[in-house]
Amino acid sequence: MKILVIGPSWVGDMVMSQSLYRTLKARHPDAIIDVMAPAWCRPLLDCMPEVNEAIAMPLGHGKLEIGVRRKLGLSLKSRHYDQAIVLPGSLKSALIPWFAGIPKRTGWRGEMRYGLLNDIRTLDAQAFPLMVQRYVALAFEKNMMTSAQALPEPLLKPLLVVDPANVQQTLQSLSLKMEQSTLALCPGAEFGPAKRWPDYHYAKVAESMITQGWQVLLFGSGNDRAVGDAIVSAIAPVHRDGCLNLAGKTTLGQVVEILSQCRAAISNDSGLMHVAAAVGLPLVALYGPSSPDFTPPLGDQAKVLRLITGYLKIRKGDSEQGYHQSLIDISPEMAIDALQEVLGSEKASKREIVV
């Protein structure tokens, strides 16, 4: 069986989609699974042994470009896929499998995709409350999936696998030494400060852990560089050398490799939160306006800190609103206590790296 998956376009969603690939391989061990996704996703897909090939989606998020999609779909005809599984809910995401003439085209109804999808599912959001459940349900026949209770237990969670040789190369290229316990902090968030724990809280945690003999690494994109610098600057000068800001200095693949060598992580609700969980780190996940009820961290050693209930809609560009009060109210002491809790439940001091 050859399967083409049209993958999501966000880091966290791509990580969670591995549960689908793992489930497909468990059901069909000989299945060949290719995933079409933006080129930047390739480092994540390279860490998923279930994926045979990552096919680059040349179009940016939100672009229709129907002629390009038709050409790309026609180019896939020679691969003779048996099934396509479309994870995004947009109409345009279903066009390529249709142009490719893939016999079975599976997905949730989304933007009225009748015809483009011929194995179409109507979503009952209450029956499948988690995004990962909605992904995994597409690995099964429609009549089997009436609710999340019909999914097999336990759910196969994301499990990113790194190459030890690549890890060592990355550590050497960045002059990183990981002999001492290392805490990963992921202070960025795509949607701005409204989803971020305050930088001054991160600084308090970093300084506390440094005084206990840990080193602290800050992760994020180039957009998170200033936040990382603010965290380092807020640490007392005598302890500042124990904290290194890597935001904007690493590729996504390097971040996965370095995180796999850390001892624990604290993160906002972000894509890197899901990466940290998927490499097996004890994790404290900090939530404010966004809710863990839909996309919680899926690691076995993850603890969510949230002081409010419900979901408050925020949009990209809301950064002028600053930090959300519900995140400000999560004190550094709360995060440190939660960190000690997940470390105390840790089954092993280090997750073994598997080739």
Contacts in CASP RR format, 6 or more apart in sequence:
PFRMAT RR
TARGET T0000
AUTHOR 0000-0000-0000
METHOD contacts of the structure
MODEL  1
MKILVIGPSWVGDMVMSQSLYRTLKARHPDAIIDVMAPAWCRPLLDCMPE
VNEAIAMPLGHGKLEIGVRRKLGLSLKSRHYDQAIVLPGSLKSALIPWFA
GIPKRTGWRGEMRYGLLNDIRTLDAQAFPLMVQRYVALAFEKNMMTSAQA
LPEPLLKPLLVVDPANVQQTLQSLSLKMEQSTLALCPGAEFGPAKRWPDY
HYAKVAESMITQGWQVLLFGSGNDRAVGDAIVSAIAPVHRDGCLNLAGKT
TLGQVVEILSQCRAAISNDSGLMHVAAAVGLPLVALYGPSSPDFTPPLGD
QAKVLRLITGYLKIRKGDSEQGYHQSLIDISPEMAIDALQEVLGSEKASK
REIVV
1 28 0 8 1.000
1 30 0 8 1.000
1 31 0 8 1.000
1 32 0 8 1.000
1 82 0 8 1.000
1 83 0 8 1.000
2 31 0 8 1.000
2 32 0 8 1.000
2 34 0 8 1.000
2 79 0 8 1.000
2 80 0 8 1.000
2 81 0 8 1.000
2 82 0 8 1.000
2 83 0 8 1.000
3 24 0 8 1.000
3 31 0 8 1.000
3 32 0 8 1.000
3 33 0 8 1.000
3 34 0 8 1.000
3 81 0 8 1.000
3 82 0 8 1.000
3 83 0 8 1.000
3 84 0 8 1.000
3 85 0 8 1.000
4 34 0 8 1.000
4 35 0 8 1.000
4 36 0 8 1.000
4 55 0 8 1.000
4 76 0 8 1.000
4 79 0 8 1.000
4 81 0 8 1.000
4 83 0 8 1.000
4 84 0 8 1.000
4 85 0 8 1.000
4 97 0 8 1.000
4 100 0 8 1.000
4 102 0 8 1.000
5 17 0 8 1.000
5 20 0 8 1.000
5 21 0 8 1.000
5 33 0 8 1.000
5 34 0 8 1.000
5 35 0 8 1.000
5 36 0 8 1.000
5 84 0 8 1.000
5 85 0 8 1.000
5 86 0 8 1.000
5 87 0 8 1.000
6 36 0 8 1.000
6 37 0 8 1.000
6 84 0 8 1.000
6 85 0 8 1.000
6 86 0 8 1.000
6 87 0 8 1.000
6 88 0 8 1.000
6 93 0 8 1.000
6 94 0 8 1.000
6 96 0 8 1.000
6 97 0 8 1.000
7 13 0 8 1.000
7 14 0 8 1.000
7 17 0 8 1.000
7 35 0 8 1.000
7 36 0 8 1.000
7 37 0 8 1.000
7 41 0 8 1.000
7 86 0 8 1.000
7 87 0 8 1.000
7 88 0 8 1.000
8 14 0 8 1.000
8 17 0 8 1.000
8 37 0 8 1.000
8 87 0 8 1.000
8 88 0 8 1.000
9 37 0 8 1.000
9 38 0 8 1.000
9 41 0 8 1.000
9 60 0 8 1.000
9 61 0 8 1.000
9 88 0 8 1.000
10 190 0 8 1.000
10 271 0 8 1.000
11 44 0 8 1.000
11 252 0 8 1.000
11 270 0 8 1.000
11 271 0 8 1.000
11 272 0 8 1.000
11 274 0 8 1.000
11 275 0 8 1.000
12 270 0 8 1.000
12 271 0 8 1.000
12 273 0 8 1.000
12 274 0 8 1.000
12 275 0 8 1.000
12 295 0 8 1.000
13 87 0 8 1.000
13 131 0 8 1.000
13 295 0 8 1.000
14 37 0 8 1.000
14 41 0 8 1.000
14 44 0 8 1.000
14 45 0 8 1.000
15 44 0 8 1.000
15 158 0 8 1.000
15 160 0 8 1.000
15 271 0 8 1.000
15 274 0 8 1.000
15 275 0 8 1.000
15 277 0 8 1.000
15 278 0 8 1.000
16 131 0 8 1.000
16 132 0 8 1.000
16 135 0 8 1.000
16 158 0 8 1.000
16 274 0 8 1.000
16 295 0 8 1.000
16 298 0 8 1.000
17 35 0 8 1.000
17 87 0 8 1.000
17 135 0 8 1.000
18 48 0 8 1.000
18 50 0 8 1.000
18 158 0 8 1.000
18 159 0 8 1.000
18 160 0 8 1.000
18 278 0 8 1.000
19 132 0 8 1.000
19 135 0 8 1.000
19 136 0 8 1.000
19 155 0 8 1.000
19 156 0 8 1.000
19 157 0 8 1.000
19 158 0 8 1.000
19 298 0 8 1.000
20 85 0 8 1.000
20 87 0 8 1.000
20 135 0 8 1.000
20 136 0 8 1.000
20 138 0 8 1.000
20 139 0 8 1.000
21 33 0 8 1.000
21 35 0 8 1.000
21 48 0 8 1.000
21 50 0 8 1.000
21 51 0 8 1.000
22 50 0 8 1.000
22 156 0 8 1.000
22 158 0 8 1.000
22 159 0 8 1.000
23 136 0 8 1.000
23 139 0 8 1.000
23 152 0 8 1.000
23 156 0 8 1.000
24 31 0 8 1.000
24 33 0 8 1.000
24 50 0 8 1.000
24 139 0 8 1.000
25 31 0 8 1.000
25 33 0 8 1.000
25 50 0 8 1.000
26 156 0 8 1.000
27 139 0 8 1.000
27 140 0 8 1.000
32 52 0 8 1.000
33 50 0 8 1.000
33 51 0 8 1.000
33 52 0 8 1.000
34 51 0 8 1.000
34 52 0 8 1.000
34 53 0 8 1.000
34 54 0 8 1.000
34 55 0 8 1.000
34 79 0 8 1.000
34 81 0 8 1.000
35 41 0 8 1.000
35 45 0 8 1.000
35 51 0 8 1.000
35 53 0 8 1.000
35 54 0 8 1.000
35 55 0 8 1.000
36 55 0 8 1.000
36 56 0 8 1.000
36 57 0 8 1.000
36 96 0 8 1.000
37 45 0 8 1.000
37 54 0 8 1.000
37 55 0 8 1.000
37 56 0 8 1.000
37 57 0 8 1.000
38 56 0 8 1.000
38 57 0 8 1.000
38 60 0 8 1.000
38 61 0 8 1.000
39 56 0 8 1.000
39 57 0 8 1.000
39 58 0 8 1.000
40 252 0 8 1.000
41 54 0 8 1.000
42 54 0 8 1.000
42 56 0 8 1.000
43 251 0 8 1.000
43 252 0 8 1.000
43 253 0 8 1.000
43 256 0 8 1.000
44 160 0 8 1.000
44 252 0 8 1.000
44 253 0 8 1.000
44 256 0 8 1.000
44 275 0 8 1.000
45 51 0 8 1.000
45 54 0 8 1.000
46 54 0 8 1.000
46 253 0 8 1.000
47 160 0 8 1.000
47 161 0 8 1.000
47 162 0 8 1.000
47 253 0 8 1.000
47 256 0 8 1.000
48 160 0 8 1.000
48 161 0 8 1.000
49 161 0 8 1.000
58 68 0 8 1.000
58 72 0 8 1.000
59 65 0 8 1.000
59 68 0 8 1.000
59 69 0 8 1.000
62 90 0 8 1.000
62 92 0 8 1.000
63 92 0 8 1.000
64 92 0 8 1.000
66 92 0 8 1.000
66 95 0 8 1.000
69 92 0 8 1.000
69 95 0 8 1.000
69 96 0 8 1.000
69 99 0 8 1.000
70 95 0 8 1.000
70 99 0 8 1.000
72 96 0 8 1.000
72 99 0 8 1.000
73 96 0 8 1.000
73 97 0 8 1.000
73 99 0 8 1.000
73 100 0 8 1.000
73 101 0 8 1.000
74 99 0 8 1.000
74 100 0 8 1.000
76 96 0 8 1.000
76 100 0 8 1.000
76 102 0 8 1.000
77 100 0 8 1.000
77 101 0 8 1.000
79 100 0 8 1.000
81 97 0 8 1.000
81 100 0 8 1.000
81 102 0 8 1.000
82 102 0 8 1.000
82 103 0 8 1.000
82 104 0 8 1.000
83 102 0 8 1.000
83 103 0 8 1.000
83 104 0 8 1.000
83 105 0 8 1.000
83 106 0 8 1.000
84 97 0 8 1.000
84 100 0 8 1.000
84 102 0 8 1.000
84 104 0 8 1.000
84 105 0 8 1.000
84 106 0 8 1.000
85 106 0 8 1.000
85 107 0 8 1.000
85 138 0 8 1.000
85 139 0 8 1.000
86 93 0 8 1.000
86 94 0 8 1.000
86 97 0 8 1.000
86 105 0 8 1.000
86 106 0 8 1.000
86 107 0 8 1.000
86 113 0 8 1.000
86 117 0 8 1.000
87 93 0 8 1.000
87 107 0 8 1.000
87 135 0 8 1.000
87 138 0 8 1.000
89 107 0 8 1.000
89 108 0 8 1.000
89 110 0 8 1.000
89 111 0 8 1.000
89 113 0 8 1.000
90 110 0 8 1.000
90 111 0 8 1.000
91 110 0 8 1.000
91 111 0 8 1.000
91 112 0 8 1.000
91 113 0 8 1.000
91 116 0 8 1.000
94 105 0 8 1.000
94 107 0 8 1.000
94 113 0 8 1.000
94 116 0 8 1.000
94 117 0 8 1.000
95 116 0 8 1.000
97 105 0 8 1.000
97 116 0 8 1.000
98 105 0 8 1.000
98 115 0 8 1.000
98 116 0 8 1.000
104 118 0 8 1.000
104 119 0 8 1.000
105 116 0 8 1.000
105 117 0 8 1.000
105 118 0 8 1.000
105 119 0 8 1.000
106 117 0 8 1.000
106 119 0 8 1.000
106 120 0 8 1.000
106 121 0 8 1.000
106 138 0 8 1.000
107 113 0 8 1.000
107 117 0 8 1.000
107 119 0 8 1.000
107 120 0 8 1.000
107 121 0 8 1.000
107 138 0 8 1.000
108 120 0 8 1.000
108 121 0 8 1.000
108 122 0 8 1.000
108 123 0 8 1.000
108 134 0 8 1.000
108 138 0 8 1.000
109 117 0 8 1.000
109 120 0 8 1.000
109 121 0 8 1.000
109 122 0 8 1.000
109 123 0 8 1.000
110 123 0 8 1.000
113 120 0 8 1.000
114 120 0 8 1.000
119 142 0 8 1.000
121 137 0 8 1.000
121 138 0 8 1.000
121 142 0 8 1.000
121 145 0 8 1.000
123 134 0 8 1.000
124 147 0 8 1.000
127 146 0 8 1.000
127 147 0 8 1.000
127 148 0 8 1.000
128 134 0 8 1.000
128 137 0 8 1.000
128 147 0 8 1.000
128 148 0 8 1.000
129 148 0 8 1.000
129 293 0 8 1.000
129 294 0 8 1.000
130 148 0 8 1.000
130 293 0 8 1.000
130 294 0 8 1.000
130 295 0 8 1.000
130 296 0 8 1.000
131 294 0 8 1.000
131 295 0 8 1.000
132 155 0 8 1.000
132 157 0 8 1.000
132 295 0 8 1.000
132 298 0 8 1.000
133 148 0 8 1.000
133 151 0 8 1.000
133 155 0 8 1.000
136 151 0 8 1.000
136 155 0 8 1.000
136 156 0 8 1.000
137 145 0 8 1.000
137 148 0 8 1.000
137 150 0 8 1.000
137 151 0 8 1.000
140 150 0 8 1.000
140 151 0 8 1.000
144 150 0 8 1.000
145 151 0 8 1.000
157 278 0 8 1.000
157 298 0 8 1.000
157 299 0 8 1.000
157 300 0 8 1.000
158 274 0 8 1.000
158 277 0 8 1.000
158 278 0 8 1.000
158 298 0 8 1.000
158 299 0 8 1.000
159 278 0 8 1.000
159 280 0 8 1.000
160 256 0 8 1.000
160 260 0 8 1.000
160 275 0 8 1.000
160 278 0 8 1.000
160 279 0 8 1.000
161 354 0 8 1.000
161 355 0 8 1.000
162 256 0 8 1.000
162 257 0 8 1.000
162 260 0 8 1.000
162 279 0 8 1.000
162 353 0 8 1.000
163 355 0 8 1.000
164 353 0 8 1.000
164 355 0 8 1.000
166 257 0 8 1.000
167 257 0 8 1.000
167 258 0 8 1.000
167 260 0 8 1.000
167 261 0 8 1.000
167 353 0 8 1.000
170 176 0 8 1.000
170 250 0 8 1.000
170 254 0 8 1.000
170 257 0 8 1.000
170 258 0 8 1.000
171 177 0 8 1.000
171 178 0 8 1.000
171 257 0 8 1.000
171 258 0 8 1.000
171 261 0 8 1.000
174 246 0 8 1.000
174 249 0 8 1.000
174 250 0 8 1.000
174 254 0 8 1.000
174 258 0 8 1.000
176 217 0 8 1.000
176 244 0 8 1.000
176 258 0 8 1.000
178 261 0 8 1.000
178 262 0 8 1.000
180 213 0 8 1.000
180 214 0 8 1.000
180 215 0 8 1.000
181 213 0 8 1.000
181 214 0 8 1.000
181 215 0 8 1.000
181 263 0 8 1.000
181 264 0 8 1.000
182 214 0 8 1.000
182 215 0 8 1.000
182 216 0 8 1.000
182 217 0 8 1.000
182 261 0 8 1.000
182 262 0 8 1.000
182 263 0 8 1.000
183 205 0 8 1.000
183 206 0 8 1.000
183 209 0 8 1.000
183 214 0 8 1.000
183 215 0 8 1.000
183 216 0 8 1.000
183 217 0 8 1.000
183 262 0 8 1.000
183 263 0 8 1.000
183 264 0 8 1.000
183 265 0 8 1.000
183 266 0 8 1.000
183 339 0 8 1.000
184 216 0 8 1.000
184 217 0 8 1.000
184 219 0 8 1.000
184 258 0 8 1.000
184 259 0 8 1.000
184 262 0 8 1.000
184 264 0 8 1.000
184 265 0 8 1.000
184 266 0 8 1.000
184 267 0 8 1.000
184 276 0 8 1.000
184 281 0 8 1.000
185 202 0 8 1.000
185 205 0 8 1.000
185 206 0 8 1.000
185 216 0 8 1.000
185 217 0 8 1.000
185 218 0 8 1.000
185 219 0 8 1.000
185 231 0 8 1.000
185 265 0 8 1.000
185 266 0 8 1.000
185 267 0 8 1.000
186 218 0 8 1.000
186 219 0 8 1.000
186 220 0 8 1.000
186 265 0 8 1.000
186 266 0 8 1.000
186 267 0 8 1.000
186 268 0 8 1.000
186 270 0 8 1.000
186 272 0 8 1.000
186 273 0 8 1.000
186 276 0 8 1.000
187 196 0 8 1.000
187 197 0 8 1.000
187 199 0 8 1.000
187 202 0 8 1.000
187 218 0 8 1.000
187 220 0 8 1.000
187 224 0 8 1.000
187 227 0 8 1.000
187 228 0 8 1.000
187 231 0 8 1.000
187 267 0 8 1.000
187 268 0 8 1.000
188 196 0 8 1.000
188 220 0 8 1.000
188 221 0 8 1.000
188 223 0 8 1.000
188 224 0 8 1.000
188 227 0 8 1.000
188 247 0 8 1.000
188 268 0 8 1.000
188 270 0 8 1.000
188 272 0 8 1.000
189 195 0 8 1.000
189 196 0 8 1.000
189 268 0 8 1.000
189 269 0 8 1.000
189 270 0 8 1.000
190 270 0 8 1.000
190 316 0 8 1.000
191 314 0 8 1.000
191 315 0 8 1.000
191 316 0 8 1.000
191 317 0 8 1.000
191 318 0 8 1.000
191 319 0 8 1.000
192 316 0 8 1.000
192 317 0 8 1.000
192 318 0 8 1.000
192 319 0 8 1.000
192 322 0 8 1.000
193 319 0 8 1.000
193 321 0 8 1.000
193 322 0 8 1.000
193 323 0 8 1.000
193 324 0 8 1.000
194 289 0 8 1.000
194 314 0 8 1.000
194 318 0 8 1.000
194 319 0 8 1.000
194 321 0 8 1.000
194 322 0 8 1.000
194 323 0 8 1.000
194 324 0 8 1.000
195 268 0 8 1.000
195 269 0 8 1.000
195 270 0 8 1.000
195 288 0 8 1.000
195 289 0 8 1.000
195 290 0 8 1.000
195 314 0 8 1.000
195 324 0 8 1.000
195 327 0 8 1.000
196 227 0 8 1.000
196 268 0 8 1.000
196 323 0 8 1.000
196 327 0 8 1.000
197 268 0 8 1.000
197 286 0 8 1.000
197 323 0 8 1.000
197 327 0 8 1.000
197 330 0 8 1.000
197 335 0 8 1.000
198 323 0 8 1.000
198 327 0 8 1.000
198 328 0 8 1.000
199 227 0 8 1.000
199 228 0 8 1.000
199 230 0 8 1.000
199 231 0 8 1.000
199 234 0 8 1.000
200 234 0 8 1.000
201 328 0 8 1.000
201 330 0 8 1.000
201 331 0 8 1.000
201 332 0 8 1.000
201 335 0 8 1.000
202 228 0 8 1.000
202 231 0 8 1.000
202 266 0 8 1.000
203 230 0 8 1.000
203 231 0 8 1.000
203 232 0 8 1.000
203 234 0 8 1.000
203 235 0 8 1.000
204 332 0 8 1.000
205 266 0 8 1.000
205 332 0 8 1.000
205 335 0 8 1.000
205 336 0 8 1.000
205 339 0 8 1.000
206 216 0 8 1.000
206 231 0 8 1.000
206 235 0 8 1.000
206 243 0 8 1.000
207 235 0 8 1.000
207 236 0 8 1.000
207 239 0 8 1.000
208 332 0 8 1.000
208 336 0 8 1.000
209 216 0 8 1.000
209 336 0 8 1.000
210 216 0 8 1.000
210 235 0 8 1.000
210 239 0 8 1.000
210 242 0 8 1.000
210 243 0 8 1.000
211 239 0 8 1.000
214 263 0 8 1.000
215 242 0 8 1.000
215 243 0 8 1.000
215 244 0 8 1.000
216 242 0 8 1.000
216 243 0 8 1.000
216 244 0 8 1.000
217 243 0 8 1.000
217 244 0 8 1.000
217 246 0 8 1.000
217 258 0 8 1.000
217 262 0 8 1.000
218 224 0 8 1.000
218 228 0 8 1.000
218 231 0 8 1.000
218 232 0 8 1.000
218 243 0 8 1.000
218 244 0 8 1.000
218 245 0 8 1.000
218 246 0 8 1.000
218 247 0 8 1.000
219 246 0 8 1.000
219 247 0 8 1.000
219 250 0 8 1.000
219 255 0 8 1.000
219 258 0 8 1.000
219 259 0 8 1.000
219 272 0 8 1.000
220 246 0 8 1.000
220 247 0 8 1.000
220 248 0 8 1.000
220 250 0 8 1.000
220 255 0 8 1.000
220 272 0 8 1.000
221 247 0 8 1.000
221 248 0 8 1.000
222 247 0 8 1.000
222 248 0 8 1.000
224 247 0 8 1.000
224 248 0 8 1.000
225 245 0 8 1.000
225 247 0 8 1.000
225 248 0 8 1.000
227 247 0 8 1.000
228 245 0 8 1.000
228 247 0 8 1.000
229 245 0 8 1.000
231 243 0 8 1.000
231 245 0 8 1.000
232 240 0 8 1.000
232 243 0 8 1.000
232 245 0 8 1.000
235 242 0 8 1.000
235 243 0 8 1.000
246 255 0 8 1.000
246 258 0 8 1.000
250 258 0 8 1.000
255 272 0 8 1.000
255 275 0 8 1.000
256 275 0 8 1.000
256 279 0 8 1.000
259 265 0 8 1.000
259 272 0 8 1.000
259 275 0 8 1.000
259 276 0 8 1.000
259 279 0 8 1.000
259 281 0 8 1.000
260 279 0 8 1.000
260 351 0 8 1.000
260 353 0 8 1.000
262 276 0 8 1.000
262 281 0 8 1.000
263 281 0 8 1.000
263 282 0 8 1.000
263 343 0 8 1.000
263 349 0 8 1.000
263 350 0 8 1.000
264 281 0 8 1.000
264 282 0 8 1.000
264 283 0 8 1.000
264 284 0 8 1.000
264 339 0 8 1.000
264 342 0 8 1.000
264 343 0 8 1.000
265 273 0 8 1.000
265 276 0 8 1.000
265 281 0 8 1.000
265 282 0 8 1.000
265 283 0 8 1.000
265 284 0 8 1.000
266 283 0 8 1.000
266 284 0 8 1.000
266 286 0 8 1.000
266 335 0 8 1.000
266 339 0 8 1.000
267 273 0 8 1.000
267 276 0 8 1.000
267 283 0 8 1.000
267 284 0 8 1.000
267 285 0 8 1.000
267 286 0 8 1.000
268 285 0 8 1.000
268 286 0 8 1.000
269 285 0 8 1.000
269 286 0 8 1.000
269 287 0 8 1.000
269 288 0 8 1.000
269 290 0 8 1.000
269 292 0 8 1.000
269 295 0 8 1.000
273 283 0 8 1.000
273 285 0 8 1.000
273 297 0 8 1.000
274 295 0 8 1.000
274 297 0 8 1.000
274 298 0 8 1.000
276 283 0 8 1.000
276 297 0 8 1.000
277 283 0 8 1.000
277 285 0 8 1.000
277 297 0 8 1.000
277 298 0 8 1.000
277 299 0 8 1.000
277 302 0 8 1.000
278 298 0 8 1.000
278 299 0 8 1.000
279 351 0 8 1.000
280 299 0 8 1.000
280 300 0 8 1.000
280 301 0 8 1.000
280 351 0 8 1.000
281 301 0 8 1.000
281 351 0 8 1.000
282 301 0 8 1.000
282 302 0 8 1.000
282 339 0 8 1.000
282 342 0 8 1.000
282 343 0 8 1.000
282 344 0 8 1.000
282 345 0 8 1.000
282 346 0 8 1.000
283 297 0 8 1.000
283 299 0 8 1.000
283 301 0 8 1.000
283 302 0 8 1.000
283 303 0 8 1.000
283 342 0 8 1.000
284 302 0 8 1.000
284 303 0 8 1.000
284 305 0 8 1.000
284 335 0 8 1.000
284 338 0 8 1.000
284 339 0 8 1.000
284 342 0 8 1.000
285 292 0 8 1.000
285 296 0 8 1.000
285 297 0 8 1.000
285 302 0 8 1.000
285 303 0 8 1.000
285 304 0 8 1.000
285 305 0 8 1.000
286 305 0 8 1.000
286 306 0 8 1.000
286 327 0 8 1.000
286 330 0 8 1.000
286 335 0 8 1.000
287 304 0 8 1.000
287 305 0 8 1.000
287 306 0 8 1.000
288 306 0 8 1.000
288 307 0 8 1.000
288 308 0 8 1.000
288 312 0 8 1.000
288 324 0 8 1.000
288 326 0 8 1.000
288 327 0 8 1.000
289 311 0 8 1.000
289 312 0 8 1.000
289 313 0 8 1.000
289 314 0 8 1.000
289 324 0 8 1.000
289 326 0 8 1.000
290 311 0 8 1.000
290 312 0 8 1.000
290 314 0 8 1.000
291 306 0 8 1.000
291 310 0 8 1.000
291 311 0 8 1.000
292 304 0 8 1.000
292 306 0 8 1.000
293 310 0 8 1.000
293 311 0 8 1.000
294 311 0 8 1.000
296 302 0 8 1.000
296 304 0 8 1.000
297 304 0 8 1.000
301 342 0 8 1.000
301 345 0 8 1.000
301 346 0 8 1.000
301 347 0 8 1.000
302 342 0 8 1.000
303 338 0 8 1.000
303 341 0 8 1.000
303 342 0 8 1.000
305 330 0 8 1.000
305 334 0 8 1.000
305 335 0 8 1.000
305 338 0 8 1.000
306 326 0 8 1.000
306 330 0 8 1.000
307 326 0 8 1.000
307 329 0 8 1.000
307 330 0 8 1.000
308 326 0 8 1.000
312 324 0 8 1.000
END
